[in-house]
Amino acid sequence: MLKIIKVLSVSSFFICCFLIQSFGQTDATIPKLIEKNGRHTLLVDGKPFFIFGAQSHNSSAWPAMMPTVFSAIKDIYANTVELPIYWEQIEPVQGKFDFSLIDTLLQQSRKHQVHLVLLWFATWKNGSNHYMPEWMKKDAEKYPNIVGEKGGHVDSPSPNFNATLEADKKAFAAVMRYLKKADRQHTVIMVQVENEPGAWGSVRDYSSSVQELFKQQIPKELLEPSLLKQLHVADTTYTNTSWQNVFGERADEYFQAWSVAKFIEQVTAAGKAEYALPMYVNAALRNPLTNPTANNYESGGPTDNVIPIWKVAAPSIDILAPDIYEYGSEKILKVLELYNRNDNPLFVPEASFTFDKAKYLYQVLAQGGIGFAPFGVDDHHQSFSKEYILNHLTPFAQEYQALAPMMRELAAWSFEGKIKAVVEREDNGNQLVDLGNWEATVYFGGDGRANAAPIHSKPIGKLMIITLEENKFLLIGTDCHISFKPKEKYAGHDWQYNKVEEGIFENGKFKLLLIQNGDETDWGGPGFGAKPTILQATLIVR
């Protein structure tokens, strides 16, 4: 079972890796997650790595679709592709496995020099069982779906039946066993277990046998006072610890979350026993601002309100990851906040492929996240208009192209907490950033003045600030301006730009293109246009 490794420092971890490799143990280069002071990073080849990712459509992982997918990956400058593997294809006959799909994905990923995240489409895909093998679908009595509260079957597998669990465990273990042998280069850096698990159309399974389970006492792990507090349950002594008595109106949902999490925990543990790559489960989100009831979203998956249950029920799962198809900065920023926990690395494995989502890449980096990926990267090789392609692909491609040469540095700065970021809100308002002895104001108006009109009718501006030294900052952004104000020990001092350098990164090093001065810095501070611009600003006080 892989745990998130706590380390005293990044350097001490790298020394350990070197020593292990020196004594001939090759597993030191296996991708792994580490944690320090509540921040996380993904190590690939022993160094911090940030996933500039893209996910294909659900049915695009077949050999005939590979040219389309990898052409799109090249166009977007991604370093990682997320591709599904299908249980129905891998085990078409019970107990007989076909790993040719995995071989194809490994071969193509290596050919195109990108890493790979495999998505295990198995018992659940968007709450349904549609990727189960045919031999399971035909035996609905042995591998049943959920029964709704009013009777009748729901198009979602029940997490409460052992036959389904055992079949999934055996298949996933076989996949990971084969992958360990076939992927000694560590092309695959993470694995997603299932896809958006849970149930639509019923909060849980109400079949007679599951009703008996629901009447039982809740697991003792869920009675821990700290957990009950996270679930907003009064910390009292219960004589009757049934699900209904402890959790009241949320009992059905919490029972379903526990059931789904325990199921996937056992599948994950079986896979990790074969090959301990980092593994995550993705979530179909609920509205994080209104606390809706579970009949309004997919019940049982790792939605924000049941993360504490998942963490207790499924310790083998390294990450609970939000799929972001929401709109509105308040809602999306709240999602990022909720999934960025000391015990949960922030990773966005799916985001809608729309121009407004690219800006949140900056926030994920600033919050110590490990990666970001839009969904449906192969859209633009299908029958869509040029305008559609431009609006969807270009924002991500521009960001990935600019940031890829400094990916390792960004991953390390993110892990060390050196990055801060702001994204433009719907009101186009200015935003303040605390930089210790400096305060930065980021303006999303046309010329940097507080009352200027917004550059665009849509809020797409963003800025990332990396603290290199006390008075030296790396600034990366689009559609905004920035100004500085001295504070703390510099409060009341006059100041000026010592130098504002515009450049690019090559092989992890800043390369100067020009020095900004005069009009570029005197009127509202340095500005950032429609394409990502990289500035290195050094400030001095007098």
C-alpha positions in Angstrom: 0.0 0.0 0.0 1.5 3.3 -1.1 1.3 6.2 1.4 2.1 9.8 0.9 5.7 10.0 2.2 6.5 12.7 4.7 10.0 14.2 4.3 12.1 16.7 6.2 13.2 18.3 3.0 13.2 17.8 -0.8 17.0 17.5 -0.8 17.1 14.8 1.9 14.6 12.8 -0.2 16.8 13.1 -3.3 19.8 11.9 -1.3 17.9 8.9 -0.1 16.9 8.1 -3.7 20.5 8.3 -4.8 21.6 6.0 -2.0 18.9 3.5 -2.8 19.8 3.5 -6.5 23.5 3.2 -5.7 22.8 -0.1 -3.9 21.0 -1.5 -7.0 17.3 -1.1 -6.0 15.6 0.2 -9.1 12.2 1.1 -7.5 13.6 4.5 -6.4 12.5 5.9 -9.8 8.9 4.7 -9.5 6.6 7.8 -9.5 5.5 8.6 -6.0 3.8 11.4 -4.0 5.6 13.2 -1.2 4.3 15.6 1.4 6.0 18.4 3.5 4.2 20.8 5.7 0.8 20.0 4.1 2.1 20.6 0.6 2.6 17.8 -2.0 4.5 17.0 -5.1 4.6 14.2 -7.6 8.1 12.8 -8.1 8.8 11.4 -11.6 12.3 10.2 -12.3 13.1 11.3 -8.7 12.3 15.0 -9.3 9.2 17.2 -8.8 6.9 16.9 -11.8 3.8 18.9 -12.7 1.2 17.3 -15.0 0.4 19.6 -18.0 -2.2 17.1 -19.0 -5.0 16.4 -21.4 -7.6 13.7 -21.4 -9.1 12.0 -24.5 -12.7 11.3 -25.1 -14.0 8.0 -23.5 -13.8 5.9 -26.7 -10.5 7.3 -28.1 -8.1 4.8 -26.6 -8.4 2.3 -29.4 -5.5 1.8 -31.9 -7.3 3.4 -34.8 -7.8 6.6 -32.7 -4.2 7.0 -31.7 -3.0 9.3 -34.5 -5.9 11.7 -33.7 -5.2 11.7 -30.0 -1.5 12.1 -30.1 -1.7 14.8 -32.8 -3.9 16.7 -30.4 -1.5 16.1 -27.6 1.3 17.6 -29.7 -0.8 20.6 -30.6 -1.6 21.4 -27.0 2.0 20.9 -25.8 0.9 18.5 -23.0 3.5 16.4 -21.2 1.0 13.8 -20.0 -2.0 12.1 -21.7 -4.9 10.6 -19.7 -6.3 7.5 -21.5 -8.9 5.0 -20.5 -8.5 1.2 -20.4 -11.6 -0.8 -20.7 -12.5 -3.8 -18.5 -14.8 -5.2 -21.2 -11.8 -5.3 -23.6 -9.2 -6.5 -21.1 -11.3 -9.4 -19.8 -13.7 -10.4 -22.5 -13.9 -13.9 -21.2 -13.8 -14.5 -17.4 -10.3 -15.1 -16.2 -8.7 -14.6 -19.7 -6.9 -11.3 -20.1 -6.0 -9.3 -23.2 -3.4 -6.6 -22.5 -2.9 -5.5 -26.1 -4.6 -2.2 -25.4 -2.1 -1.4 -22.7 0.8 -2.3 -25.0 -0.5 0.0 -27.6 -0.9 2.9 -25.2 2.6 2.4 -23.8 4.1 2.2 -27.2 2.4 5.3 -28.5 3.1 7.4 -25.4 6.8 6.5 -25.6 6.9 7.3 -29.3 5.4 10.7 -28.7 7.5 11.3 -25.6 4.7 11.9 -23.1 3.8 10.3 -19.8 0.6 8.4 -19.4 -2.1 8.3 -16.8 -4.3 5.2 -17.2 -8.0 5.4 -16.3 -9.5 2.1 -15.1 -13.1 2.1 -16.6 -14.5 -0.9 -14.7 -17.3 -1.3 -12.2 -18.1 2.5 -12.4 -18.0 4.9 -15.3 -20.1 8.0 -14.5 -22.1 6.0 -12.1 -23.0 3.2 -14.5 -21.6 -0.3 -15.1 -21.4 0.0 -18.9 -17.7 -1.0 -19.1 -18.2 -4.2 -17.2 -17.5 -7.3 -19.4 -20.4 -8.8 -21.3 -20.3 -12.0 -19.1 -21.1 -9.8 -16.1 -23.8 -7.7 -17.7 -25.6 -10.9 -18.7 -25.6 -12.2 -15.1 -27.5 -9.3 -13.4 -28.5 -11.5 -10.5 -24.9 -12.2 -9.5 -23.6 -8.7 -10.4 -26.7 -6.6 -9.5 -27.5 -3.0 -10.0 -28.9 -0.7 -7.3 -32.6 -1.0 -6.4 -34.2 2.4 -6.0 -36.1 3.5 -2.9 -39.5 2.9 -4.6 -38.3 -0.4 -6.2 -37.0 -1.0 -9.7 -33.4 -1.2 -10.8 -31.3 1.9 -11.3 -28.6 2.1 -14.0 -25.8 1.9 -11.5 -23.9 -1.0 -9.9 -24.5 -1.9 -6.3 -21.3 -1.5 -4.2 -22.6 -4.0 -1.6 -22.2 -7.3 -3.4 -19.0 -9.3 -3.1 -19.1 -11.0 -6.5 -18.7 -7.7 -8.3 -16.0 -6.6 -5.9 -14.0 -9.9 -6.3 -14.2 -9.7 -10.1 -13.0 -6.1 -10.2 -10.2 -6.8 -7.7 -8.9 -9.8 -9.7 -9.0 -7.9 -13.0 -7.3 -4.7 -11.7 -4.6 -6.8 -9.9 -3.9 -8.5 -13.2 -3.7 -5.2 -15.0 -1.2 -3.8 -12.5 0.8 -7.0 -12.4 1.2 -6.8 -16.2 1.9 -3.1 -16.1 4.8 -3.6 -13.7 6.4 -6.0 -16.1 5.6 -4.1 -19.3 6.5 -0.5 -18.1 9.9 -0.6 -16.6 10.5 2.9 -18.1 7.7 4.2 -15.9 5.8 5.8 -18.8 2.7 5.5 -16.6 2.9 7.9 -13.7 -0.5 7.4 -12.1 -3.6 5.3 -12.3 -7.3 6.4 -11.9 -9.3 3.6 -10.2 -12.9 3.6 -11.6 -14.4 6.8 -13.0 -16.8 9.1 -11.2 -18.2 6.4 -9.0 -21.5 6.6 -7.3 -25.1 6.5 -8.3 -27.5 8.7 -10.2 -31.2 8.2 -9.7 -30.9 6.7 -6.2 -29.1 7.9 -3.1 -28.2 4.2 -2.3 -29.2 0.6 -2.8 -32.5 -0.1 -1.2 -32.6 -3.9 -2.0 -33.7 -6.1 0.8 -30.2 -7.5 1.6 -28.7 -4.0 1.6 -31.5 -2.7 3.8 -30.3 -5.2 6.4 -26.8 -3.8 6.2 -28.1 -0.3 6.6 -29.8 -1.3 9.9 -26.5 -2.4 11.4 -24.3 -0.3 13.6 -22.0 2.1 11.8 -18.2 1.2 11.7 -16.4 2.3 14.8 -14.0 4.4 12.7 -16.9 6.7 11.9 -17.5 7.5 15.5 -14.2 9.3 16.0 -15.0 12.8 17.4 -12.7 14.5 14.9 -14.5 12.8 12.0 -18.0 13.5 13.3 -16.9 17.2 13.6 -15.9 17.3 10.0 -19.3 15.8 9.1 -21.0 18.4 11.2 -22.5 15.8 13.6 -22.8 16.6 17.3 -20.1 14.8 19.3 -22.2 12.9 21.7 -22.3 9.4 23.2 -24.6 7.2 21.2 -26.3 4.2 22.7 -27.7 3.4 19.3 -25.1 3.8 16.6 -27.2 2.9 13.6 -26.6 4.9 10.4 -30.0 6.6 10.7 -29.6 7.5 14.4 -26.1 9.0 14.0 -26.4 10.7 10.7 -30.1 11.5 10.4 -31.1 12.9 7.0 -27.6 12.3 5.6 -27.6 8.6 6.7 -28.4 7.2 3.2 -25.8 9.2 1.5 -23.1 8.5 4.1 -23.9 4.8 3.9 -23.5 4.9 0.2 -20.2 6.9 0.4 -18.8 4.4 2.9 -19.9 1.4 0.7 -18.5 2.8 -2.5 -15.2 3.9 -0.8 -14.7 0.5 0.9 -15.3 -1.2 -2.4 -12.8 0.9 -4.3 -10.3 0.7 -1.4 -10.2 -3.1 -1.9 -9.8 -2.8 -5.6 -7.0 -0.2 -5.2 -5.2 -2.2 -2.5 -5.3 -5.3 -4.8 -3.7 -3.3 -7.6 -1.0 -1.7 -5.3 0.0 -5.1 -4.0 1.1 -5.8 -7.5 2.5 -2.4 -8.5 2.4 0.6 -6.1 1.9 3.5 -8.4 0.1 6.6 -7.1 -3.7 6.1 -7.5 -6.6 8.4 -7.4 -10.4 8.5 -7.7 -12.2 11.3 -9.5 -15.4 13.0 -8.3 -18.4 14.3 -10.1 -19.0 17.4 -8.1 -21.9 18.9 -6.3 -22.5 22.6 -5.7 -19.9 23.4 -3.1 -21.7 26.6 -2.0 -25.2 25.4 -1.2 -24.9 22.0 0.5 -27.6 20.3 -1.6 -29.0 16.9 -0.8 -27.7 13.8 -2.5 -30.7 13.3 -4.8 -29.3 16.4 -6.7 -25.9 14.9 -7.6 -24.1 11.6 -7.9 -24.4 10.0 -4.5 -21.5 8.0 -3.0 -18.6 9.4 -4.9 -15.9 11.6 -3.2 -17.9 14.8 -3.2 -16.6 17.5 -0.9 -19.0 16.7 2.0 -17.9 13.1 2.3 -14.2 13.4 1.8 -13.7 12.6 5.5 -15.6 9.3 5.1 -13.5 8.4 2.0 -10.2 9.2 3.8 -11.1 6.8 6.6 -12.6 4.1 4.4 -10.0 4.1 1.6 -6.5 4.8 2.9 -4.9 3.2 -0.2 -6.3 5.9 -2.4 -3.8 8.7 -2.6 -5.9 11.5 -4.1 -9.6 12.4 -4.3 -9.7 14.6 -7.4 -12.4 17.0 -8.6 -13.6 17.0 -12.2 -14.4 20.6 -12.9 -17.3 21.3 -15.2 -18.7 24.1 -13.1 -18.8 27.7 -14.1 -18.1 30.8 -12.1 -14.9 31.7 -10.2 -16.5 31.6 -6.7 -17.7 28.1 -7.2 -14.5 26.8 -8.8 -12.1 28.4 -6.4 -14.1 26.9 -3.6 -13.8 23.5 -5.1 -10.0 23.9 -5.3 -9.9 25.0 -1.7 -12.0 22.0 -0.5 -9.9 19.4 -2.3 -6.6 20.9 -1.3 -6.0 19.3 2.1 -3.0 18.3 4.2 -4.1 14.7 3.5 -5.1 15.2 -0.1 -2.9 16.5 -2.9 -4.7 18.8 -5.3 -5.1 17.4 -8.8 -7.7 18.3 -11.5 -7.8 15.3 -13.8 -10.7 16.7 -15.9 -11.9 20.2 -16.7 -14.3 21.3 -19.4 -12.4 22.2 -22.5 -13.5 25.8 -22.5 -11.4 29.0 -22.7 -12.4 30.1 -19.2 -10.8 27.1 -17.5 -7.2 27.7 -18.5 -6.7 30.4 -15.8 -7.3 27.9 -13.0 -4.1 26.1 -13.9 -2.4 29.0 -12.1 -4.4 28.5 -9.0 -3.6 24.8 -8.9 0.1 25.6 -9.1 -0.2 28.3 -6.4 -2.0 25.9 -4.0 0.7 23.2 -4.3 -1.2 21.0 -6.8 0.3 18.3 -8.9 -1.5 18.7 -12.2 -4.3 19.9 -14.4 -6.0 18.4 -17.5 -8.8 19.5 -19.8 -11.2 16.8 -21.1 -11.7 15.9 -24.8 -8.4 17.0 -26.2 -9.2 15.2 -29.5 -12.2 17.4 -30.1 -10.3 19.7 -32.5 -9.6 16.8 -34.9 -13.3 16.2 -35.3 -15.9 18.1 -37.2 -15.8 21.4 -35.2 -15.6 24.9 -36.6 -12.3 26.8 -36.6 -13.8 29.2 -34.1 -14.6 26.4 -31.7 -11.1 25.0 -32.0 -9.5 28.4 -31.4 -11.6 29.1 -28.3 -11.0 25.7 -26.8 -7.4 24.6 -27.7 -5.5 27.9 -27.9 -5.8 29.1 -24.2 -4.4 25.8 -23.0 -1.8 25.4 -25.8 -0.4 28.9 -25.1 0.0 28.2 -21.4 1.5 24.7 -21.8 3.9 26.0 -24.5 5.1 28.8 -22.3 5.3 26.8 -19.1 6.6 23.5 -20.3 10.3 24.5 -20.4 10.1 25.5 -16.7 7.9 22.6 -15.6 10.4 21.1 -13.2 11.1 24.5 -11.6 7.4 25.3 -11.3 6.7 21.9 -9.6 9.5 22.6 -7.1 8.4 26.2 -6.5 4.8 25.0 -6.0 6.0 22.4 -3.5 8.0 25.0 -1.6 5.1 27.4 -1.4 6.8 30.1 -3.5 3.9 30.7 -5.9 0.9 32.9 -5.5 -1.8 33.5 -8.1 -4.9 35.4 -8.9 -7.6 34.8 -11.5 -9.9 37.4 -12.8 -13.4 37.3 -11.2 -16.7 38.1 -12.9 -16.6 41.6 -11.5 -13.2 42.3 -13.1 -12.1 43.8 -9.8 -8.5 44.4 -8.7 -6.9 41.9 -6.4 -4.2 42.3 -3.7 -1.4 39.8 -3.2 0.7 39.7 0.0 4.4 39.2 -0.8 5.8 39.8 2.7 7.6 43.1 2.5 5.7 44.0 -0.7 2.0 44.1 -1.7 1.1 43.6 -5.3 -2.1 45.0 -6.8 -3.3 43.1 -9.9 -5.5 45.1 -12.2 -7.8 43.6 -14.8 -8.6 46.9 -16.5 -7.4 47.9 -19.9 -4.5 50.1 -18.9 -3.9 49.2 -15.2 -6.0 52.0 -13.7 -8.5 51.0 -11.1 -11.5 52.4 -13.0 -10.5 51.2 -16.5 -12.8 49.0 -18.6 -12.0 45.3 -18.6 -9.9 44.0 -21.5 -12.4 41.4 -22.4 -16.1 40.9 -21.9 -15.2 37.5 -20.3 -13.1 37.3 -17.1 -10.0 35.4 -18.4 -7.1 37.4 -16.9 -4.6 35.7 -14.5 -1.3 36.3 -12.9 1.2 34.0 -11.2 3.9 35.5 -8.9 6.9 33.4 -7.9 9.1 34.8 -5.1 12.7 34.1 -6.2 14.3 36.4 -3.6 13.0 39.0 -1.1 12.9 41.7 -3.8 12.9 39.6 -6.9 9.8 38.0 -8.5 9.0 36.0 -11.6 5.7 37.2 -13.1 3.7 35.1 -15.5 0.3 36.2 -16.8 -2.2 37.3 -19.3 -4.7 40.2 -19.7 -3.7 42.2 -16.6 -1.3 44.7 -15.1 0.6 44.7 -11.8 1.9 47.3 -9.4 3.9 47.0 -6.2 3.7 48.8 -2.8 6.4 48.5 -0.1 5.1 47.4 3.4 6.4 45.8 6.6 10.1 46.7 7.0 9.9 48.8 3.7 6.8 50.7 4.7 7.1 54.4 3.9 10.2 54.0 1.7 10.4 55.2 -1.8 11.1 52.4 -4.3 11.5 51.8 -8.0 12.1 48.9 -10.5 15.7 48.1 -10.6 15.0 46.0 -13.7 12.1 44.4 -15.5 13.3 41.7 -17.8 11.1 40.0 -20.4 12.1 36.5 -21.5 11.4 32.9 -22.0 12.6 29.7 -20.3 14.9 27.3 -22.0 16.0 24.1 -20.3 14.9 25.4 -17.0 16.8 28.7 -17.3 15.5 32.2 -17.9 16.6 33.6 -21.2 16.4 37.4 -21.6 14.6 38.8 -24.7 14.4 42.5 -23.7 14.4 44.9 -20.7 11.1 46.7 -20.2 11.3 50.3 -19.3 9.6 53.7 -20.0 6.1 53.2 -21.4 6.1 49.5 -20.4 6.6 50.1 -16.7 5.7 53.8 -16.0 2.0 53.7 -16.8 0.2 51.4 -14.4 3.1 49.0 -14.0 4.2 46.1 -16.2 1.4 44.6 -18.3 0.5 41.3 -19.8 -1.4 40.8 -23.0 -3.4 38.0 -24.6 -0.5 35.5 -24.7 1.4 34.4 -21.6 4.3 36.8 -20.9 7.2 36.0 -18.5 8.8 38.8 -16.6 11.6 38.9 -14.1 11.1 42.0 -11.9 13.7 43.2 -9.4 12.6 46.0 -7.0 14.8 48.3 -4.9 14.0 50.7 -2.0 15.7 54.0 -1.4 
